[in-house]
Amino acid sequence: MNRLTGRTGGDSLIEMSPTESFNDDINGYPQHGSSSAGQSPIDKQQHSKDSVFFRDGLRRIDFVLSYVDDKEGDRKQERRKVYESNLQKVGLELETEDKTESEDGKTYFVKIHAPWEVLATYADVLKIKVPFKANDIPDNSEMPMNWLSTPFRLPEHIMHPEPDFFTAPFDKSKSDFYLIDDKDTFFPPSTRNRIVFYILSRCSYISDVCIDKDKKGIKRLLNNGTYSAAFPLHDCRYWKKSRDANCESERYSLYRYWAGFRSFFKEQPLNLIRQDLKAK
């Protein structure tokens, strides 16, 4: 692995092996890998609107960039081409939705997925805390006449969607120490979003031969109009539970059990609120 270095060492990104890309040409440059080798893409007509995955139905969408064509198309297109190429160099996987798939017919969407190698590398860099042992401290919260609070309680799966763990900063070289049952779900969406945004904020959008190393980061690209928006995805529409089995429907749970006026006297599902707001 090499480093893509900016002016200061703290802004450097780690270059990884290149990922495969499609040969389809969209808006003047290639559309990036929409399916892994050996995987057949899902028919767009059957792809759920609530899906938070690439068209292969396997790789989770961790961030989305959007843009439209305009009068300065050539200059902005070149910035996007270099920027997205550099994102791939650090290991991110991209998939572009053509403007014909958007509601306004003129907006392109670039979906970004961070594979395990990228997540593990930058979780180590950022020292993100992850679980290594289930909490075995006895819960002594039971109180006499606790049944009186029953009308104010929420269902257990809403109040406590995840078990409690002891945590420690992630160390990639000691991955066996942590409770990694499934690499695809070990890092929650909020952590995945944080890692991808860290990379987006430090990735350059100029070629290596250019002298100005300050031309980097998604915020600059948003300010100069190269991209119109950059955002993580929520898990579904808040007013309707997703029919996609892979969708958590956490926003719907908050809407049903917390956001309504008739729930003002209920206990607060703080864990779900934190997850929805991407809080730490």
Phi and psi in degrees as GROMACS dihedral restraints (atoms count N, CA, C in turn):
[ dihedral_restraints ]
;  ai    aj    ak    al  type     phi  dphi    fc
    3     4     5     6     1  -111.2    20    10
    4     5     6     7     1   171.2    20    10
    6     7     8     9     1  -113.0    20    10
    7     8     9    10     1   135.0    20    10
    9    10    11    12     1   -94.8    20    10
   10    11    12    13     1   103.8    20    10
   12    13    14    15     1  -103.7    20    10
   13    14    15    16     1   136.5    20    10
   15    16    17    18     1   -92.4    20    10
   16    17    18    19     1  -152.6    20    10
   18    19    20    21     1   -69.0    20    10
   19    20    21    22     1   -37.6    20    10
   21    22    23    24     1  -114.9    20    10
   22    23    24    25     1   152.1    20    10
   24    25    26    27     1   -61.9    20    10
   25    26    27    28     1   -31.6    20    10
   27    28    29    30     1   -67.9    20    10
   28    29    30    31     1   -16.1    20    10
   30    31    32    33     1   -98.0    20    10
   31    32    33    34     1     7.1    20    10
   33    34    35    36     1   -76.3    20    10
   34    35    36    37     1   146.8    20    10
   36    37    38    39     1  -113.8    20    10
   37    38    39    40     1   156.4    20    10
   39    40    41    42     1   -99.0    20    10
   40    41    42    43     1   119.5    20    10
   42    43    44    45     1   -82.1    20    10
   43    44    45    46     1   133.9    20    10
   45    46    47    48     1  -118.6    20    10
   46    47    48    49     1  -178.8    20    10
   48    49    50    51     1   -64.1    20    10
   49    50    51    52     1   142.6    20    10
   51    52    53    54     1   -65.6    20    10
   52    53    54    55     1   148.9    20    10
   54    55    56    57     1   -98.1    20    10
   55    56    57    58     1   161.2    20    10
   57    58    59    60     1   -73.2    20    10
   58    59    60    61     1   152.2    20    10
   60    61    62    63     1  -137.1    20    10
   61    62    63    64     1   156.4    20    10
   63    64    65    66     1   -76.0    20    10
   64    65    66    67     1   161.8    20    10
   66    67    68    69     1   -93.6    20    10
   67    68    69    70     1    -5.0    20    10
   69    70    71    72     1   -61.7    20    10
   70    71    72    73     1   135.6    20    10
   72    73    74    75     1  -105.9    20    10
   73    74    75    76     1   120.0    20    10
   75    76    77    78     1  -124.6    20    10
   76    77    78    79     1   124.2    20    10
   78    79    80    81     1    56.8    20    10
   79    80    81    82     1    33.1    20    10
   81    82    83    84     1    98.3    20    10
   82    83    84    85     1   -10.4    20    10
   84    85    86    87     1  -148.7    20    10
   85    86    87    88     1   165.2    20    10
   87    88    89    90     1   -61.8    20    10
   88    89    90    91     1   147.7    20    10
   90    91    92    93     1   -85.9    20    10
   91    92    93    94     1   135.4    20    10
   93    94    95    96     1   -94.4    20    10
   94    95    96    97     1   146.8    20    10
   96    97    98    99     1   -16.0    20    10
   97    98    99   100     1   106.8    20    10
   99   100   101   102     1   -98.9    20    10
  100   101   102   103     1    -4.2    20    10
  102   103   104   105     1  -156.0    20    10
  103   104   105   106     1   145.6    20    10
  105   106   107   108     1   -80.5    20    10
  106   107   108   109     1   163.7    20    10
  108   109   110   111     1   -60.4    20    10
  109   110   111   112     1   134.0    20    10
  111   112   113   114     1    82.7    20    10
  112   113   114   115     1     1.5    20    10
  114   115   116   117     1  -113.9    20    10
  115   116   117   118     1   134.9    20    10
  117   118   119   120     1   -93.9    20    10
  118   119   120   121     1   130.1    20    10
  120   121   122   123     1   -66.0    20    10
  121   122   123   124     1   151.6    20    10
  123   124   125   126     1   -78.0    20    10
  124   125   126   127     1   141.0    20    10
  126   127   128   129     1   -59.7    20    10
  127   128   129   130     1   129.4    20    10
  129   130   131   132     1   -59.2    20    10
  130   131   132   133     1   -31.4    20    10
  132   133   134   135     1   -67.9    20    10
  133   134   135   136     1   -23.8    20    10
  135   136   137   138     1  -100.4    20    10
  136   137   138   139     1    -4.7    20    10
  138   139   140   141     1   -75.5    20    10
  139   140   141   142     1   120.6    20    10
  141   142   143   144     1   -65.7    20    10
  142   143   144   145     1   142.3    20    10
  144   145   146   147     1   -66.0    20    10
  145   146   147   148     1   -22.3    20    10
  147   148   149   150     1   -87.9    20    10
  148   149   150   151     1    -2.1    20    10
  150   151   152   153     1   -66.2    20    10
  151   152   153   154     1   139.0    20    10
  153   154   155   156     1  -113.4    20    10
  154   155   156   157     1    31.6    20    10
  156   157   158   159     1  -125.6    20    10
  157   158   159   160     1   161.3    20    10
  159   160   161   162     1   -62.0    20    10
  160   161   162   163     1   174.8    20    10
  162   163   164   165     1   -65.0    20    10
  163   164   165   166     1   -17.2    20    10
  165   166   167   168     1   -78.2    20    10
  166   167   168   169     1    -8.3    20    10
  168   169   170   171     1    74.8    20    10
  169   170   171   172     1     7.6    20    10
  171   172   173   174     1  -118.5    20    10
  172   173   174   175     1   -41.4    20    10
  174   175   176   177     1   -89.3    20    10
  175   176   177   178     1   124.7    20    10
  177   178   179   180     1   -75.3    20    10
  178   179   180   181     1   141.3    20    10
  180   181   182   183     1   -81.9    20    10
  181   182   183   184     1   116.6    20    10
  183   184   185   186     1   -98.8    20    10
  184   185   186   187     1   -20.9    20    10
  186   187   188   189     1  -161.2    20    10
  187   188   189   190     1   156.6    20    10
  189   190   191   192     1  -133.0    20    10
  190   191   192   193     1   134.4    20    10
  192   193   194   195     1  -113.8    20    10
  193   194   195   196     1   143.1    20    10
  195   196   197   198     1  -130.7    20    10
  196   197   198   199     1   152.6    20    10
  198   199   200   201     1  -158.5    20    10
  199   200   201   202     1   161.6    20    10
  201   202   203   204     1  -129.5    20    10
  202   203   204   205     1   157.7    20    10
  204   205   206   207     1   -75.8    20    10
  205   206   207   208     1   144.2    20    10
  207   208   209   210     1  -149.1    20    10
  208   209   210   211     1  -167.8    20    10
  210   211   212   213     1   -65.0    20    10
  211   212   213   214     1   -32.1    20    10
  213   214   215   216     1   -94.5    20    10
  214   215   216   217     1    37.0    20    10
  216   217   218   219     1   -58.8    20    10
  217   218   219   220     1   -41.0    20    10
  219   220   221   222     1   -64.2    20    10
  220   221   222   223     1   -46.3    20    10
  222   223   224   225     1   -65.6    20    10
  223   224   225   226     1   -45.4    20    10
  225   226   227   228     1   -68.8    20    10
  226   227   228   229     1   -35.3    20    10
  228   229   230   231     1   -63.5    20    10
  229   230   231   232     1   -39.0    20    10
  231   232   233   234     1   -65.6    20    10
  232   233   234   235     1   -40.3    20    10
  234   235   236   237     1   -61.7    20    10
  235   236   237   238     1   -45.4    20    10
  237   238   239   240     1   -62.9    20    10
  238   239   240   241     1   -40.6    20    10
  240   241   242   243     1   -61.5    20    10
  241   242   243   244     1   -46.6    20    10
  243   244   245   246     1   -67.9    20    10
  244   245   246   247     1   -43.8    20    10
  246   247   248   249     1   -61.4    20    10
  247   248   249   250     1   -48.2    20    10
  249   250   251   252     1   -68.9    20    10
  250   251   252   253     1   -32.2    20    10
  252   253   254   255     1   -64.3    20    10
  253   254   255   256     1   -41.1    20    10
  255   256   257   258     1   -68.2    20    10
  256   257   258   259     1   -34.1    20    10
  258   259   260   261     1   -62.4    20    10
  259   260   261   262     1   -39.3    20    10
  261   262   263   264     1   -68.5    20    10
  262   263   264   265     1   -32.2    20    10
  264   265   266   267     1   -64.1    20    10
  265   266   267   268     1   -30.9    20    10
  267   268   269   270     1   -89.6    20    10
  268   269   270   271     1     6.3    20    10
  270   271   272   273     1   105.9    20    10
  271   272   273   274     1    -4.9    20    10
  273   274   275   276     1   -73.5    20    10
  274   275   276   277     1   150.1    20    10
  276   277   278   279     1  -110.7    20    10
  277   278   279   280     1   135.6    20    10
  279   280   281   282     1  -120.9    20    10
  280   281   282   283     1   148.6    20    10
  282   283   284   285     1  -143.9    20    10
  283   284   285   286     1   124.6    20    10
  285   286   287   288     1  -102.9    20    10
  286   287   288   289     1   131.4    20    10
  288   289   290   291     1   -95.5    20    10
  289   290   291   292     1   126.3    20    10
  291   292   293   294     1   -65.6    20    10
  292   293   294   295     1   155.8    20    10
  294   295   296   297     1   -62.6    20    10
  295   296   297   298     1   -22.7    20    10
  297   298   299   300     1   -67.1    20    10
  298   299   300   301     1   -17.3    20    10
  300   301   302   303     1   -88.6    20    10
  301   302   303   304     1    -9.9    20    10
  303   304   305   306     1   -86.7    20    10
  304   305   306   307     1   160.9    20    10
  306   307   308   309     1   -68.8    20    10
  307   308   309   310     1   -34.4    20    10
  309   310   311   312     1   -89.5    20    10
  310   311   312   313     1    -7.9    20    10
  312   313   314   315     1    74.8    20    10
  313   314   315   316     1    11.0    20    10
  315   316   317   318     1  -139.7    20    10
  316   317   318   319     1     2.6    20    10
  318   319   320   321     1  -106.5    20    10
  319   320   321   322     1   128.6    20    10
  321   322   323   324     1   -94.0    20    10
  322   323   324   325     1   145.6    20    10
  324   325   326   327     1  -123.5    20    10
  325   326   327   328     1   126.2    20    10
  327   328   329   330     1  -105.4    20    10
  328   329   330   331     1   111.5    20    10
  330   331   332   333     1   -90.6    20    10
  331   332   333   334     1   138.8    20    10
  333   334   335   336     1  -121.6    20    10
  334   335   336   337     1   132.8    20    10
  336   337   338   339     1  -125.0    20    10
  337   338   339   340     1   134.7    20    10
  339   340   341   342     1  -103.9    20    10
  340   341   342   343     1   112.8    20    10
  342   343   344   345     1   -71.8    20    10
  343   344   345   346     1   172.4    20    10
  345   346   347   348     1   -56.2    20    10
  346   347   348   349     1   -42.9    20    10
  348   349   350   351     1   -59.5    20    10
  349   350   351   352     1   -40.5    20    10
  351   352   353   354     1   -68.6    20    10
  352   353   354   355     1   -45.9    20    10
  354   355   356   357     1   -60.5    20    10
  355   356   357   358     1   -46.0    20    10
  357   358   359   360     1   -65.4    20    10
  358   359   360   361     1   -40.7    20    10
  360   361   362   363     1   -62.6    20    10
  361   362   363   364     1   -47.6    20    10
  363   364   365   366     1   -84.2    20    10
  364   365   366   367     1   -21.4    20    10
  366   367   368   369     1   -64.9    20    10
  367   368   369   370     1   -35.0    20    10
  369   370   371   372     1   -68.4    20    10
  370   371   372   373     1   -44.9    20    10
  372   373   374   375     1   -61.3    20    10
  373   374   375   376     1   -43.5    20    10
  375   376   377   378     1   -87.1    20    10
  376   377   378   379     1    -4.7    20    10
  378   379   380   381     1    54.5    20    10
  379   380   381   382     1    48.6    20    10
  381   382   383   384     1   -73.2    20    10
  382   383   384   385     1   134.4    20    10
  384   385   386   387     1   -78.3    20    10
  385   386   387   388     1   133.4    20    10
  387   388   389   390     1  -134.9    20    10
  388   389   390   391     1   158.6    20    10
  390   391   392   393     1   -73.0    20    10
  391   392   393   394     1   140.4    20    10
  393   394   395   396     1  -126.8    20    10
  394   395   396   397     1   -12.3    20    10
  396   397   398   399     1  -158.9    20    10
  397   398   399   400     1   139.5    20    10
  399   400   401   402     1   -68.2    20    10
  400   401   402   403     1   144.2    20    10
  402   403   404   405     1   -68.5    20    10
  403   404   405   406     1   117.6    20    10
  405   406   407   408     1  -108.0    20    10
  406   407   408   409     1    14.9    20    10
  408   409   410   411     1   -76.7    20    10
  409   410   411   412     1   126.8    20    10
  411   412   413   414     1   -59.1    20    10
  412   413   414   415     1   140.8    20    10
  414   415   416   417     1   -90.9    20    10
  415   416   417   418     1   111.4    20    10
  417   418   419   420     1  -107.1    20    10
  418   419   420   421     1    33.0    20    10
  420   421   422   423     1   -82.7    20    10
  421   422   423   424     1    -8.0    20    10
  423   424   425   426     1   -64.4    20    10
  424   425   426   427     1   133.8    20    10
  426   427   428   429     1  -124.0    20    10
  427   428   429   430     1   154.5    20    10
  429   430   431   432     1   -58.6    20    10
  430   431   432   433     1   142.0    20    10
  432   433   434   435     1    58.0    20    10
  433   434   435   436     1    35.2    20    10
  435   436   437   438     1   -64.4    20    10
  436   437   438   439     1   -19.9    20    10
  438   439   440   441     1   -64.0    20    10
  439   440   441   442     1   -19.8    20    10
  441   442   443   444     1   -64.8    20    10
  442   443   444   445     1   -24.0    20    10
  444   445   446   447     1   -89.0    20    10
  445   446   447   448     1     2.7    20    10
  447   448   449   450     1   -54.1    20    10
  448   449   450   451     1   -43.3    20    10
  450   451   452   453     1   -62.6    20    10
  451   452   453   454     1   -19.0    20    10
  453   454   455   456     1   -97.9    20    10
  454   455   456   457     1    -2.1    20    10
  456   457   458   459     1   -86.7    20    10
  457   458   459   460     1   155.8    20    10
  459   460   461   462     1  -107.0    20    10
  460   461   462   463     1   160.4    20    10
  462   463   464   465     1   -55.4    20    10
  463   464   465   466     1   148.4    20    10
  465   466   467   468     1   -58.4    20    10
  466   467   468   469     1   -38.3    20    10
  468   469   470   471     1   -71.5    20    10
  469   470   471   472     1   -15.1    20    10
  471   472   473   474     1   -89.6    20    10
  472   473   474   475     1   -44.0    20    10
  474   475   476   477     1   -71.4    20    10
  475   476   477   478     1   -37.9    20    10
  477   478   479   480     1  -131.9    20    10
  478   479   480   481     1    73.6    20    10
  480   481   482   483     1   -68.5    20    10
  481   482   483   484     1   -19.0    20    10
  483   484   485   486     1  -134.2    20    10
  484   485   486   487     1   145.8    20    10
  486   487   488   489     1   -68.5    20    10
  487   488   489   490     1   164.1    20    10
  489   490   491   492     1   -90.7    20    10
  490   491   492   493     1   140.4    20    10
  492   493   494   495     1  -133.1    20    10
  493   494   495   496     1   158.0    20    10
  495   496   497   498     1   -83.3    20    10
  496   497   498   499     1   141.5    20    10
  498   499   500   501     1  -125.0    20    10
  499   500   501   502     1   162.1    20    10
  501   502   503   504     1  -153.0    20    10
  502   503   504   505     1   154.9    20    10
  504   505   506   507     1   -58.6    20    10
  505   506   507   508     1   138.5    20    10
  507   508   509   510     1   -72.2    20    10
  508   509   510   511     1   135.7    20    10
  510   511   512   513     1  -127.3    20    10
  511   512   513   514     1   112.8    20    10
  513   514   515   516     1   -59.3    20    10
  514   515   516   517     1   -33.7    20    10
  516   517   518   519     1   -73.8    20    10
  517   518   519   520     1   -11.2    20    10
  519   520   521   522     1  -123.9    20    10
  520   521   522   523     1    40.8    20    10
  522   523   524   525     1   -62.8    20    10
  523   524   525   526     1   -24.8    20    10
  525   526   527   528     1   -68.2    20    10
  526   527   528   529     1   -15.3    20    10
  528   529   530   531     1   -74.8    20    10
  529   530   531   532     1   -22.3    20    10
  531   532   533   534     1   -98.0    20    10
  532   533   534   535     1   163.5    20    10
  534   535   536   537     1   -84.1    20    10
  535   536   537   538     1    75.1    20    10
  537   538   539   540     1  -100.9    20    10
  538   539   540   541     1    94.1    20    10
  540   541   542   543     1   -86.5    20    10
  541   542   543   544     1   -36.5    20    10
  543   544   545   546     1  -143.7    20    10
  544   545   546   547     1   116.8    20    10
  546   547   548   549     1   -63.7    20    10
  547   548   549   550     1   -27.3    20    10
  549   550   551   552     1   -71.4    20    10
  550   551   552   553     1   -24.8    20    10
  552   553   554   555     1  -119.2    20    10
  553   554   555   556     1     0.8    20    10
  555   556   557   558     1   -61.2    20    10
  556   557   558   559     1   -46.5    20    10
  558   559   560   561     1   -89.0    20    10
  559   560   561   562     1   123.5    20    10
  561   562   563   564     1   -66.8    20    10
  562   563   564   565     1   162.3    20    10
  564   565   566   567     1   -53.4    20    10
  565   566   567   568     1   -38.2    20    10
  567   568   569   570     1   -62.8    20    10
  568   569   570   571     1   -38.8    20    10
  570   571   572   573     1   -70.8    20    10
  571   572   573   574     1   -41.3    20    10
  573   574   575   576     1   -60.0    20    10
  574   575   576   577     1   -44.1    20    10
  576   577   578   579     1   -61.7    20    10
  577   578   579   580     1   -41.4    20    10
  579   580   581   582     1   -62.4    20    10
  580   581   582   583     1   -43.4    20    10
  582   583   584   585     1   -65.7    20    10
  583   584   585   586     1   -44.9    20    10
  585   586   587   588     1   -64.8    20    10
  586   587   588   589     1   -40.7    20    10
  588   589   590   591     1   -65.4    20    10
  589   590   591   592     1   -35.2    20    10
  591   592   593   594     1   -58.2    20    10
  592   593   594   595     1   -43.0    20    10
  594   595   596   597     1   -70.1    20    10
  595   596   597   598     1   -45.0    20    10
  597   598   599   600     1   -58.9    20    10
  598   599   600   601     1   -34.7    20    10
  600   601   602   603     1   -75.5    20    10
  601   602   603   604     1   -14.0    20    10
  603   604   605   606     1  -120.5    20    10
  604   605   606   607     1    -2.0    20    10
  606   607   608   609     1   -83.4    20    10
  607   608   609   610     1   136.7    20    10
  609   610   611   612     1   -79.9    20    10
  610   611   612   613     1   150.7    20    10
  612   613   614   615     1  -118.1    20    10
  613   614   615   616     1    21.5    20    10
  615   616   617   618     1  -124.1    20    10
  616   617   618   619     1   159.6    20    10
  618   619   620   621     1   -72.9    20    10
  619   620   621   622     1   162.1    20    10
  621   622   623   624     1   -63.6    20    10
  622   623   624   625     1   -22.9    20    10
  624   625   626   627     1   -77.8    20    10
  625   626   627   628     1   -14.1    20    10
  627   628   629   630     1   -75.2    20    10
  628   629   630   631     1   148.5    20    10
  630   631   632   633     1   -83.4    20    10
  631   632   633   634     1   -36.5    20    10
  633   634   635   636     1   -73.7    20    10
  634   635   636   637     1   101.3    20    10
  636   637   638   639     1   -85.5    20    10
  637   638   639   640     1    -2.4    20    10
  639   640   641   642     1   -82.9    20    10
  640   641   642   643     1    -9.0    20    10
  642   643   644   645     1   -81.4    20    10
  643   644   645   646     1    83.4    20    10
  645   646   647   648     1  -155.6    20    10
  646   647   648   649     1   160.8    20    10
  648   649   650   651     1    98.9    20    10
  649   650   651   652     1   142.4    20    10
  651   652   653   654     1   -67.7    20    10
  652   653   654   655     1   -28.2    20    10
  654   655   656   657     1   -64.2    20    10
  655   656   657   658     1   -40.9    20    10
  657   658   659   660     1   -64.8    20    10
  658   659   660   661     1   -39.2    20    10
  660   661   662   663     1   -68.7    20    10
  661   662   663   664     1   -30.6    20    10
  663   664   665   666     1   -72.1    20    10
  664   665   666   667     1   -40.1    20    10
  666   667   668   669     1   -66.7    20    10
  667   668   669   670     1   -36.5    20    10
  669   670   671   672     1   -91.2    20    10
  670   671   672   673     1     5.1    20    10
  672   673   674   675     1    83.4    20    10
  673   674   675   676     1     7.0    20    10
  675   676   677   678     1   -63.0    20    10
  676   677   678   679     1   -42.0    20    10
  678   679   680   681     1  -119.3    20    10
  679   680   681   682     1   148.3    20    10
  681   682   683   684     1   -92.4    20    10
  682   683   684   685     1   -22.9    20    10
  684   685   686   687     1  -161.2    20    10
  685   686   687   688     1   156.1    20    10
  687   688   689   690     1  -144.9    20    10
  688   689   690   691     1   124.1    20    10
  690   691   692   693     1  -158.8    20    10
  691   692   693   694     1   151.8    20    10
  693   694   695   696     1   -83.8    20    10
  694   695   696   697     1   164.3    20    10
  696   697   698   699     1   -96.7    20    10
  697   698   699   700     1   143.2    20    10
  699   700   701   702     1   -80.4    20    10
  700   701   702   703     1   166.5    20    10
  702   703   704   705     1   -80.8    20    10
  703   704   705   706     1   -19.5    20    10
  705   706   707   708     1  -172.9    20    10
  706   707   708   709     1   178.1    20    10
  708   709   710   711     1   -70.7    20    10
  709   710   711   712     1   136.6    20    10
  711   712   713   714     1   -71.6    20    10
  712   713   714   715     1   -25.3    20    10
  714   715   716   717     1   -92.0    20    10
  715   716   717   718     1    -3.5    20    10
  717   718   719   720     1  -143.9    20    10
  718   719   720   721     1   128.9    20    10
  720   721   722   723     1   -68.6    20    10
  721   722   723   724     1   137.2    20    10
  723   724   725   726     1   -70.0    20    10
  724   725   726   727     1   143.4    20    10
  726   727   728   729     1   -89.6    20    10
  727   728   729   730     1    -3.5    20    10
  729   730   731   732     1   -81.1    20    10
  730   731   732   733     1   119.9    20    10
  732   733   734   735     1   -63.8    20    10
  733   734   735   736     1   -23.2    20    10
  735   736   737   738     1   -87.2    20    10
  736   737   738   739     1    -1.4    20    10
  738   739   740   741     1   -96.5    20    10
  739   740   741   742     1   131.0    20    10
  741   742   743   744     1   -72.5    20    10
  742   743   744   745     1   -26.1    20    10
  744   745   746   747     1    58.2    20    10
  745   746   747   748     1    35.2    20    10
  747   748   749   750     1   -70.2    20    10
  748   749   750   751     1   -34.7    20    10
  750   751   752   753     1   -64.2    20    10
  751   752   753   754     1   -39.1    20    10
  753   754   755   756     1   -63.9    20    10
  754   755   756   757     1   -40.2    20    10
  756   757   758   759     1   -62.3    20    10
  757   758   759   760     1   -41.1    20    10
  759   760   761   762     1   -65.5    20    10
  760   761   762   763     1   -41.7    20    10
  762   763   764   765     1   -63.3    20    10
  763   764   765   766     1   -39.2    20    10
  765   766   767   768     1   -78.0    20    10
  766   767   768   769     1   -41.3    20    10
  768   769   770   771     1  -103.6    20    10
  769   770   771   772     1   -10.1    20    10
  771   772   773   774     1  -131.6    20    10
  772   773   774   775     1   -41.4    20    10
  774   775   776   777     1   -77.8    20    10
  775   776   777   778     1   -20.7    20    10
  777   778   779   780     1   -74.2    20    10
  778   779   780   781     1   150.1    20    10
  780   781   782   783     1   -61.3    20    10
  781   782   783   784     1   -34.3    20    10
  783   784   785   786     1   -69.7    20    10
  784   785   786   787     1    -5.7    20    10
  786   787   788   789     1  -105.3    20    10
  787   788   789   790     1    12.8    20    10
  789   790   791   792     1   -64.1    20    10
  790   791   792   793     1   -24.4    20    10
  792   793   794   795     1   -92.4    20    10
  793   794   795   796     1    -0.9    20    10
  795   796   797   798     1   -81.4    20    10
  796   797   798   799     1   161.6    20    10
  798   799   800   801     1   -67.3    20    10
  799   800   801   802     1   159.7    20    10
  801   802   803   804     1   -95.0    20    10
  802   803   804   805     1   125.6    20    10
  804   805   806   807     1   -79.7    20    10
  805   806   807   808     1    74.2    20    10
  807   808   809   810     1   -61.4    20    10
  808   809   810   811     1   -35.4    20    10
  810   811   812   813     1   -63.0    20    10
  811   812   813   814     1   -43.8    20    10
  813   814   815   816     1   -67.6    20    10
  814   815   816   817     1   -37.2    20    10
  816   817   818   819     1   -63.5    20    10
  817   818   819   820     1   -44.2    20    10
  819   820   821   822     1   -60.6    20    10
  820   821   822   823     1   -43.9    20    10
  822   823   824   825     1   -64.3    20    10
  823   824   825   826     1   -40.7    20    10
  825   826   827   828     1   -68.7    20    10
  826   827   828   829     1   -36.1    20    10
  828   829   830   831     1   -87.8    20    10
  829   830   831   832     1     1.2    20    10
  831   832   833   834     1    58.3    20    10
  832   833   834   835     1    39.4    20    10
  834   835   836   837     1   -85.0    20    10
  835   836   837   838     1   160.6    20    10
